[in-house]
Amino acid sequence: MQRFAMDKLVEWKNSTKRKPLVIMGARQVGKTWLMQEFGKQYYEKVAYISFYNNNSMARVFEQDYDINRIISAINIEVGFTVSADDTLIIFDEIQNAPKAFESLKYFYENAPEYHVIVAGSLLGVALHEGISYPVGKVTTLNLYPLNFREFLYAVGENGLADALKTKDYSLIDSFSEKYIYHLKNYMYVGGMPEAVNAFLNNSDYYAAREIQKEIILQYKGDFGKHISSNEVVRVNMVWDGIPMQLAKENKKFFFGQIKKGSRSSEFEKAIQWLVDSGLVYRVHKVNEPHVPLSAYKELSFFKLFFVDIGLLGAMSELDLHSIIEGNNLFVEFKGALTEQYVLQQIISDTEYSPYYYGTESATFEQDFLIQKGMDAVPIEVKAETNIRSQSLKAYYEKFHPSTSIRLSLLNYKEQDWMVNIPLYAVCNM
């Protein structure tokens, strides 16, 4: 399986200013596989340490941060001698060993010659709850489910994947039907590596769905293991309510729709836990479409999306025929699924941070807003080829952005005020 993050790991390995690397991401997005595969391909030896139910190794870091002593303990644990010039040291599930995480500062300051990578499924939660982050002493890499281009590589469509990055639409548009076929498959299978692998065996959609259901159960199991009994109820309510919220025309998260009469303060901790764990993406509204967009972010207004489009389909119980062939159920839900898809591609396959724009009275709310240089660029998401862009047009007439983008199943087209980019080419925005 080809993951674009591998290229970033190679850059890290070859950097003259290398620091310990922290890989952030939700459970089941492939962090462990990526670290081990990277070690297998680019190092002679891999010293893999998991802190899951490994109290003896966790205690090694409780005494002090003497790197020589720590390396000696690692040698004993893995059964061979770690060398700075040919060994990759991996600390997995590091959220279970806070002192091991803090030791990264001392690896950087006192033993920078060692190549150290760490990851943890709930590391974001642990950091938010008080584990000391070694600011300036580590490099961070975010890992997400497979994006659409990675999915194309996984199913053997290397040519289609390569063509997207050329931005040669005379070539890309020639294969629009093939792109759309694989896009529909991606909308059902999603990007969780285990689900993709299940699908690869004889295009087995149903095996992929079973994996998705298992992953959802594991996530919900984490709620009960790591959250207080009082808070787990709220976390479940937020988690279970996201499909309903996304299905609305106005996708802003309304607390009153998950519990009548509820207020945001009741669910702040629950939402933050889901965001910190990487299971949910939060996209904030901006009250003015000006740069820098972050300066106009409204903290109390946001949309919530799942970590993966396949999991959204599984949570919503969308069947195979709904997406692949289309039916009334999918017609009702296609906007939610398409926005989820676009959000994932923006996060994982572009350099932009997504926001959205809207006011209480505006009739031209924009699905997403990104900052390109000194421009705030509106993005309208359409799930079909038979589309109208009234909202985007109204936005353009009010704010006159230098660039306006519509994402749809239409081929690439430039107009005086707008460019239409095919949904399968979000990476080219």
DARASUL-V560025 format. One record per residue. N is the residue number from 1. PSI is psi in whole degrees, 0 to 359 (none if undefined). Layout:
N:PSI  N:PSI
//
This chain:
1:129  2:121  3:130  4:336  5:338  6:321  7:322  8:327  9:322  10:319  11:318  12:315  13:321  14:358  15:140  16:348  17:36  18:135  19:164  20:142  21:131  22:120  23:121  24:145  25:160  26:164  27:141  28:12  29:356  30:22  31:312  32:313  33:316  34:313  35:314  36:322  37:321  38:315  39:320  40:321  41:329  42:2  43:156  44:326  45:150  46:118  47:95  48:121  49:121  50:134  51:11  52:116  53:38  54:69  55:330  56:319  57:326  58:322  59:336  60:325  61:354  62:333  63:303  64:185  65:38  66:108  67:324  68:318  69:319  70:318  71:322  72:319  73:321  74:319  75:316  76:317  77:317  78:344  79:17  80:171  81:123  82:131  83:140  84:332  85:349  86:11  87:134  88:124  89:124  90:125  91:111  92:157  93:44  94:347  95:342  96:358  97:77  98:322  99:329  100:321  101:318  102:336  103:343  104:328  105:320  106:331  107:317  108:315  109:322  110:342  111:59  112:349  113:341  114:142  115:111  116:127  117:138  118:156  119:162  120:136  121:326  122:32  123:323  124:321  125:315  126:319  127:320  128:333  129:5  130:354  131:132  132:125  133:127  134:76  135:131  136:356  137:354  138:162  139:141  140:138  141:125  142:132  143:133  144:171  145:164  146:133  147:180  148:320  149:318  150:324  151:319  152:317  153:320  154:324  155:10  156:12  157:60  158:321  159:317  160:318  161:315  162:322  163:326  164:319  165:349  166:337  167:20  168:92  169:344  170:330  171:310  172:313  173:338  174:338  175:27  176:322  177:321  178:319  179:316  180:322  181:311  182:330  183:318  184:319  185:317  186:322  187:334  188:312  189:324  190:198  191:9  192:124  193:319  194:322  195:320  196:316  197:321  198:320  199:326  200:337  201:96  202:34  203:50  204:91  205:321  206:327  207:322  208:318  209:322  210:320  211:317  212:316  213:320  214:319  215:317  216:318  217:321  218:318  219:313  220:330  221:324  222:325  223:312  224:331  225:327  226:1  227:148  228:154  229:327  230:322  231:333  232:329  233:316  234:320  235:316  236:322  237:317  238:310  239:311  240:338  241:350  242:315  243:319  244:319  245:320  246:335  247:344  248:153  249:317  250:107  251:7  252:141  253:117  254:118  255:327  256:344  257:349  258:339  259:118  260:128  261:3  262:160  263:162  264:325  265:333  266:335  267:5  268:313  269:321  270:315  271:318  272:322  273:315  274:322  275:314  276:327  277:351  278:6  279:341  280:140  281:136  282:125  283:116  284:151  285:147  286:141  287:347  288:132  289:63  290:157  291:148  292:136  293:326  294:334  295:344  296:13  297:135  298:113  299:332  300:357  301:123  302:165  303:151  304:136  305:155  306:165  307:335  308:139  309:326  310:322  311:326  312:316  313:318  314:317  315:326  316:357  317:36  318:126  319:172  320:315  321:334  322:317  323:313  324:318  325:334  326:130  327:185  328:324  329:315  330:326  331:321  332:330  333:357  334:327  335:317  336:315  337:320  338:320  339:319  340:316  341:311  342:317  343:315  344:320  345:321  346:314  347:318  348:342  349:18  350:175  351:6  352:154  353:124  354:141  355:182  356:163  357:142  358:156  359:170  360:326  361:352  362:141  363:11  364:48  365:138  366:134  367:317  368:159  369:129  370:159  371:118  372:105  373:240  374:19  375:141  376:115  377:118  378:145  379:124  380:133  381:124  382:140  383:355  384:189  385:336  386:92  387:158  388:150  389:48  390:318  391:314  392:321  393:317  394:320  395:315  396:316  397:334  398:317  399:345  400:55  401:151  402:336  403:135  404:137  405:131  406:130  407:124  408:184  409:2  410:158  411:168  412:135  413:131  414:129  415:175  416:322  417:355  418:152  419:133  420:121  421:132  422:146  423:329  424:0  425:33  426:329  427:343  428:10  429:none
//
